[in-house]
């Protein structure tokens, strides 16, 4: 591993205005009033949506399994509180489109009563496989925003002989400070979660990487890890997007993840600090992932804070608690302002990926008046993936998507650095998001067409086989009839 004193070169990135201080300086709020209804999507993770096993009218307890995972890449969903199931139907998704997805609607009973959980004892006496199974059963996914099922990554850690676990405490997005506060207030539990992850992966070395604009979090995590030499807590430069996995791996370990490869192929895997805390809660206390800390901030927020909320809480209720002035709100963003999603309204639920909800005023938004490109190449210099954003955008404008793919569209992480730095206000990242969606849609259409063609060819081949079989049977029948007639003729001649 490289020494941090060698200061490896950071590729691209920007120093965005942070807007973190007001929420990072306050303790996490735990007094959020329990909503009367919770809207719980069955798709809160990468992979297949969970399949409900409850029915309308069922009474459930907090932490009770509501929907089971389907297949390897999936995650179950649990009740964020106790109450009665009102509906299992389609409701608007927390997505820019707000298109409907399947959700479970839970009417809370105000008791917030936990389902009975078994006494686990010493979790380090469990087998690594059992750790992964329990993490998977708890519905834990990557809480940094990727939402990849954590149990799958733990299993991959054993299969790929991972030698380094990196815990991502960068939290490089502006405004967001939920990870910062958790590291300050839950450092011992996070370190315990890291140790459990190491046990589940059969790995013996972890690095907790924290940006140097979070000194209180760094000192708290360093003190919590002091008794465990297998865990090292380090500071990394404050530069967006330092939390990008490939950037972080390169800076911390000096290793480069090849294009088209996973980090596990070079012996490294990354988990978020919130994921480590959720692992601690699941293994130590048998508690599944049913709530999370959310940063609520922005110029239109009267009481910016980090608050723990049940999953499925509507944004409207969160805004009411934080005294958001909707008249001053020009844009609602789920996540950070650089990579987050702009939402159309507040009637959408928080999910496992909801690290923050921002109510931004017009003053906080960048001008949308696009000007001609001045060929300054600023977008090239800040791209952490080493791409040529303007060239890709020019190809996309004339619908040359294949050409954009050839020069790196699929390597774009949609970090928004190019759009942020552009003096001409060209919405480069929007072009790339559109093109990526269009390429994916075309690939799906092509796949569907090829699949239809294969099915038609298989049907035609099956019909030809049936016809051939019928012809052979008819020929055999005719031959048998002729043989019977010949034998009959011979017998008559002999008589």
C-alpha positions in Angstrom: 0.0 0.0 0.0 1.2 3.5 -0.8 2.1 5.8 2.0 -0.2 8.8 2.1 2.9 10.9 2.3 3.7 10.0 -1.3 0.6 12.0 -2.3 -0.5 10.1 -5.4 -1.9 12.3 -8.2 -5.6 12.8 -8.0 -7.1 12.6 -11.5 -9.6 15.3 -12.3 -12.3 16.4 -9.8 -13.4 19.8 -8.5 -13.5 21.7 -5.2 -17.2 22.3 -5.0 -18.7 24.6 -2.4 -19.4 22.3 0.6 -22.5 23.7 2.4 -22.0 21.0 5.1 -21.1 23.0 8.3 -24.6 23.7 9.5 -25.7 20.0 9.6 -22.3 18.5 10.4 -22.2 20.5 13.6 -25.5 19.2 15.0 -26.2 15.8 16.6 -28.5 13.4 14.7 -32.1 14.0 15.5 -34.0 11.0 16.8 -37.3 12.7 17.6 -38.9 12.5 14.2 -42.6 11.7 14.7 -43.7 8.3 13.5 -45.8 8.8 10.2 -49.3 7.5 10.1 -48.5 5.7 6.8 -45.3 4.4 5.3 -44.9 3.7 1.6 -42.3 0.9 1.2 -41.1 0.2 -2.3 -40.3 -3.4 -3.2 -37.3 -2.2 -5.3 -34.8 -0.4 -3.1 -31.7 -2.1 -4.3 -29.8 -3.2 -7.4 -31.3 -6.4 -8.9 -34.7 -8.0 -8.9 -37.4 -6.5 -6.7 -38.5 -8.3 -3.6 -41.7 -10.4 -3.7 -44.3 -9.7 -1.0 -45.4 -12.4 1.3 -47.9 -10.5 3.3 -51.6 -9.7 2.5 -53.7 -6.6 2.9 -55.1 -6.6 6.5 -52.1 -8.4 8.0 -50.8 -7.1 11.3 -47.0 -6.8 11.4 -44.3 -5.9 13.9 -41.3 -3.6 13.3 -38.5 -5.6 11.6 -40.9 -8.3 10.3 -40.2 -9.6 6.8 -42.6 -8.1 4.3 -41.1 -9.2 1.1 -38.4 -11.8 0.3 -35.5 -11.5 -2.1 -35.6 -13.0 -5.5 -32.4 -14.6 -6.8 -28.8 -13.8 -6.0 -28.9 -10.1 -6.7 -31.8 -8.9 -4.6 -32.6 -7.9 -1.1 -35.6 -8.4 1.3 -37.8 -5.7 2.7 -38.9 -5.4 6.3 -41.5 -3.4 8.2 -40.1 0.0 9.4 -42.7 0.0 12.2 -45.5 -2.0 13.6 -49.0 -1.7 12.2 -51.4 -3.1 9.6 -50.9 -3.6 5.8 -53.3 -1.3 3.9 -52.3 -2.0 0.4 -49.8 -3.6 -2.0 -50.1 -1.7 -5.2 -48.4 0.8 -7.6 -47.4 4.2 -6.3 -45.1 7.0 -7.6 -41.4 6.1 -7.3 -38.7 8.3 -5.8 -37.3 9.0 -9.2 -37.3 12.0 -11.6 -40.0 10.3 -13.6 -42.2 9.5 -10.5 -43.5 6.5 -12.5 -45.4 4.0 -10.4 -43.7 1.0 -8.9 -45.0 -1.7 -6.5 -45.1 -0.6 -2.9 -46.4 -1.9 0.4 -48.5 0.7 2.3 -48.3 0.2 6.1 -50.6 2.0 8.5 -48.6 2.4 11.7 -50.2 1.7 15.1 -48.0 4.2 17.1 -46.4 1.4 19.2 -43.3 0.9 17.1 -43.1 -2.6 18.5 -40.1 -4.7 17.4 -40.5 -8.3 16.3 -38.7 -10.7 18.7 -35.1 -11.3 17.7 -32.9 -14.2 18.7 -30.0 -13.8 21.1 -26.9 -14.2 18.9 -24.2 -14.3 21.5 -20.6 -13.8 20.3 -21.0 -13.1 16.5 -17.3 -13.9 16.0 -18.1 -17.5 16.8 -20.3 -17.6 13.7 -18.9 -18.9 10.4 -18.1 -16.3 7.7 -20.9 -17.9 5.6 -23.4 -17.3 8.4 -22.4 -13.7 8.7 -23.2 -13.2 5.0 -26.5 -15.0 5.3 -27.6 -12.9 8.3 -26.5 -9.7 6.5 -28.5 -10.7 3.4 -31.5 -11.6 5.5 -31.4 -8.2 7.1 -31.9 -6.5 3.7 -28.6 -4.5 4.0 -27.4 -2.8 0.8 -24.8 -0.2 0.0 -26.0 2.9 1.8 -23.6 5.3 0.0 -26.1 5.3 -2.9 -25.1 2.2 -5.0 -27.6 -0.1 -3.1 -25.8 -3.2 -4.2 -26.7 -6.1 -1.8 -24.0 -6.2 0.8 -24.1 -10.0 1.4 -23.2 -10.6 -2.3 -20.1 -8.4 -1.8 -19.1 -10.3 1.4 -19.4 -13.6 -0.5 -17.4 -12.2 -3.4 -14.7 -11.2 -0.8 -14.2 -14.8 0.2 -14.4 -16.1 -3.4 -11.9 -13.5 -4.8 -9.4 -13.6 -1.9 -9.9 -9.9 -1.0 -6.9 -8.6 0.9 -8.1 -5.0 1.6 -11.5 -3.7 2.7 -11.9 0.0 2.2 -14.6 1.8 4.3 -15.7 4.9 2.4 -16.1 7.8 4.7 -15.3 10.4 2.0 -18.9 11.8 1.7 -17.7 14.1 -1.0 -21.1 15.4 -2.2 -21.9 19.0 -1.1 -24.5 19.5 1.6 -24.5 15.8 2.8 -23.2 15.1 6.3 -25.1 12.0 7.4 -21.9 9.8 7.2 -19.9 12.5 9.0 -22.3 12.6 11.9 -22.5 8.8 12.1 -18.8 8.6 12.3 -18.8 11.1 15.1 -21.6 9.6 17.1 -21.5 5.9 16.2 -17.7 5.3 15.7 -17.5 2.3 18.0 -20.5 0.6 16.3 -19.1 1.3 12.9 -15.7 -0.2 13.8 -17.5 -3.2 15.2 -19.4 -3.5 11.9 -16.0 -3.3 10.0 -14.6 -6.1 12.1 -17.7 -8.2 11.4 -17.4 -7.5 7.7 -13.7 -8.6 7.8 -14.8 -11.8 9.5 -17.5 -12.4 6.9 -15.1 -11.9 4.1 -12.2 -13.8 5.7 -10.1 -10.7 5.2 -7.6 -9.3 7.7 -7.0 -5.7 6.7 -9.3 -2.7 6.5 -8.8 1.0 5.8 -11.3 3.7 6.8 -10.8 6.6 4.4 -12.2 10.0 5.6 -11.8 13.3 3.8 -9.7 15.8 5.7 -12.6 18.3 6.0 -14.1 16.0 8.7 -11.5 16.2 11.5 -14.0 15.3 14.3 -15.1 12.2 12.5 -11.5 11.2 11.8 -10.4 11.5 15.5 -13.5 9.7 16.7 -13.0 6.8 14.2 -9.2 6.7 15.0 -9.9 6.4 18.7 -12.5 3.7 18.1 -10.1 1.7 15.9 -7.1 2.1 18.2 -7.5 -1.4 19.8 -7.7 -3.1 16.4 -4.5 -3.1 14.5 -6.2 -4.7 11.5 -8.1 -1.5 10.9 -6.4 1.7 9.8 -8.1 5.1 9.7 -6.6 7.6 7.2 -7.3 11.0 5.9 -7.7 11.7 2.2 -7.8 15.0 0.3 -11.1 16.8 0.1 -11.9 16.8 -3.6 -15.0 15.8 -5.4 -15.6 12.9 -6.5 -13.1 11.4 -4.0 -15.8 8.9 -3.0 -15.8 7.3 -6.4 -14.6 3.7 -5.8 -11.9 3.7 -8.5 -10.5 7.1 -7.4 -10.6 6.0 -3.8 -8.9 2.7 -4.5 -6.2 4.3 -6.5 -5.4 6.9 -3.8 -5.5 4.5 -0.9 -3.8 1.4 -2.4 -2.0 2.7 -5.5 -3.8 0.0 -7.5 -5.7 0.8 -10.7 -9.0 -1.0 -11.5 -8.8 -2.0 -15.2 -11.6 -0.8 -17.5 -14.4 -3.4 -17.5 -13.2 -5.0 -14.3 -14.5 -5.1 -10.7 -12.4 -3.9 -7.8 -12.6 -7.4 -6.4 -10.5 -8.6 -9.2 -7.5 -6.6 -7.9 -8.1 -7.7 -4.3 -10.1 -4.7 -3.0 -13.7 -4.1 -2.0 -15.5 -1.0 -0.7 -18.4 -0.5 1.7 -19.9 2.7 3.1 -19.7 3.6 6.8 -23.5 3.5 7.1 -23.4 0.0 5.7 -20.9 -1.0 8.4 -23.2 0.4 11.1 -26.2 -1.5 9.6 -24.1 -4.7 9.7 -23.3 -4.1 13.3 -27.0 -3.7 14.1 -28.0 -6.8 12.1 -25.4 -9.2 13.5 -25.3 -7.9 17.1 -29.0 -7.4 17.6 -30.7 -9.1 14.7 -32.2 -5.8 13.5 -32.8 -5.5 9.8 -32.4 -2.3 7.8 -35.6 -0.4 8.5 -34.4 3.2 9.0 -31.5 5.4 8.0 -30.0 8.8 8.8 -30.9 11.5 6.1 -29.4 14.9 5.6 -32.1 17.6 5.1 -30.5 20.8 3.9 -30.7 23.6 1.4 -31.5 27.3 1.3 -35.2 26.7 1.7 -34.8 24.5 4.9 -35.7 26.3 8.1 -34.1 23.7 10.3 -31.3 21.9 8.4 -30.3 18.7 10.2 -29.5 15.0 10.0 -32.5 13.0 11.1 -33.1 9.3 11.5 -36.3 8.3 9.7 -38.2 5.1 9.0 -37.9 3.9 5.4 -41.0 4.7 3.5 -41.5 8.2 5.1 -42.9 10.7 2.6 -40.6 13.6 1.8 -43.5 15.9 2.6 -43.5 14.8 6.2 -39.7 15.2 6.4 -40.0 18.7 5.0 -42.7 19.6 7.5 -40.5 18.4 10.4 -37.5 20.5 9.1 -39.7 23.5 8.3 -39.0 23.7 4.6 -40.4 26.8 2.8 -41.9 25.2 -0.3 -42.6 28.7 -1.8 -38.8 29.3 -1.9 -38.0 25.8 -3.1 -36.8 25.8 -6.7 -35.7 22.2 -6.8 -36.0 19.1 -4.7 -33.0 16.8 -4.9 -32.7 13.2 -3.5 -29.0 12.7 -2.8 -26.4 15.3 -3.4 -26.6 18.2 -5.8 -23.9 16.7 -8.1 -25.2 13.1 -8.7 -28.6 13.2 -7.0 -32.0 13.0 -8.7 -34.3 16.0 -9.1 -37.8 15.0 -7.9 -41.0 16.4 -9.2 -42.9 16.7 -5.9 -42.7 15.8 -2.2 -45.3 12.9 -2.2 -42.5 10.4 -2.7 -41.0 8.0 0.0 -37.5 7.8 1.4 -35.7 4.6 0.6 -32.4 2.8 1.5 -30.5 4.9 -1.0 -31.8 8.3 0.4 -28.7 9.9 1.9 -30.1 13.3 1.7 -33.1 15.4 0.6 -32.3 19.0 -0.5 -34.7 21.9 -0.9 -32.6 24.3 -3.0 -33.5 27.9 -3.8 -33.1 29.5 -7.2 -30.0 31.3 -5.8 -28.3 28.0 -5.2 -28.9 26.7 -8.7 -26.5 27.2 -11.5 -27.6 29.3 -14.4 -29.3 27.3 -17.2 -28.5 29.8 -20.0 -26.4 27.7 -22.3 -23.7 29.5 -24.2 -21.5 28.4 -27.1 -18.4 26.3 -26.1 -15.2 28.4 -25.9 -12.9 25.3 -26.2 -11.3 25.9 -22.8 -11.0 22.2 -22.2 -12.0 22.6 -18.5 -14.3 19.6 -18.8 -11.4 17.5 -19.9 -9.2 18.6 -17.0 -11.7 17.8 -14.3 -13.0 14.5 -15.6 -12.0 11.8 -13.1 -12.4 9.1 -15.7 -10.0 10.8 -18.1 -12.7 11.3 -20.8 -13.4 14.0 -23.4 -16.8 15.2 -22.4 -17.3 17.8 -25.1 -16.5 15.3 -27.9 -18.9 12.9 -26.4 -21.6 15.6 -26.2 -21.1 16.7 -29.8 -21.6 13.1 -30.9 -24.7 12.7 -28.8 -26.2 16.0 -30.3 -26.1 14.5 -33.8 -27.3 11.1 -32.5 -24.0 9.4 -33.1 -24.4 7.3 -29.9 -22.1 4.6 -31.1 -19.3 7.1 -31.6 -19.9 8.4 -28.1 -19.7 4.9 -26.7 -16.4 4.3 -28.6 -14.8 7.3 -26.9 -15.9 6.4 -23.4 -19.6 7.0 -22.7 -19.9 3.8 -20.7 -17.0 4.8 -18.5 -18.8 8.1 -17.5 -19.9 8.0 -13.8 -22.2 11.0 -14.2 -20.4 12.8 -11.4 -21.3 16.2 -13.0 -17.8 17.7 -12.7 -17.8 18.7 -16.4 -21.2 20.5 -16.0 -20.1 22.1 -12.8 -16.9 23.6 -14.2 -18.2 24.6 -17.7 -18.1 28.4 -18.0 -20.7 28.2 -20.9 -23.2 26.3 -18.8 -23.4 23.4 -21.2 -25.4 20.6 -19.5 -22.9 18.0 -20.4 -23.8 15.4 -17.8 -27.5 15.6 -18.9 -26.4 14.7 -22.4 -24.5 11.7 -21.0 -27.4 10.5 -18.8 -29.8 10.7 -21.8 -27.3 8.9 -24.1 -26.7 6.2 -21.5 -30.4 5.6 -21.1 -30.9 5.6 -24.9 -28.0 3.1 -25.4 -29.5 0.9 -22.8 -32.9 1.1 -24.3 -31.5 0.2 -27.8 -29.6 -2.7 -26.3 -32.7 -4.0 -24.7 -34.7 -3.6 -27.9 -31.9 -5.4 -29.8 -31.8 -8.1 -27.2 -35.6 -8.5 -27.4 -35.4 -8.6 -31.2 -32.6 -11.2 -31.1 -34.6 -13.2 -28.5 -37.7 -13.0 -30.7 -35.7 -14.1 -33.7 -34.2 -17.1 -31.7 -37.7 -18.1 -30.6 -39.0 -17.9 -34.2 -36.1 -19.9 -35.5 -36.6 -22.5 -32.7 -40.3 -22.7 -33.5 -39.5 -23.1 -37.2 -37.0 -25.8 -36.4 -39.5 -27.5 -34.1 -42.2 -27.4 -36.9 -39.7 -28.8 -39.4 -38.8 -31.6 -37.0 -42.4 -32.4 -36.5 -43.0 -32.4 -40.2 -40.0 -34.6 -40.9 -41.1 -37.0 -38.2 -44.6 -37.1 -39.7 -43.1 -37.8 -43.2 -40.9 -40.5 -41.8 -43.8 -42.1 -40.0 -45.9 -41.9 -43.2 -43.1 -43.4 -45.2 -42.8 -46.2 -42.6 -46.5 -46.8 -42.7 -46.6 -47.0 -46.5 -43.5 -49.4 -46.5 -45.2 -51.6 -43.9 -48.4 -51.7 -45.9 -46.5 -52.7 -49.1 -44.7 -55.4 -47.1 -48.0 -56.8 -45.9 -49.4 -56.7 -49.4 -46.3 -58.5 -50.8 -46.4 -61.2 -48.1 -50.2 -61.7 -48.8 -49.5 -62.0 -52.5 -46.8 -64.6 -51.9 -49.1 -66.6 -49.6 -51.9 -66.5 -52.2 -49.5 -67.6 -55.0 -48.2 -70.5 -52.9 -51.7 -71.7 -52.2 
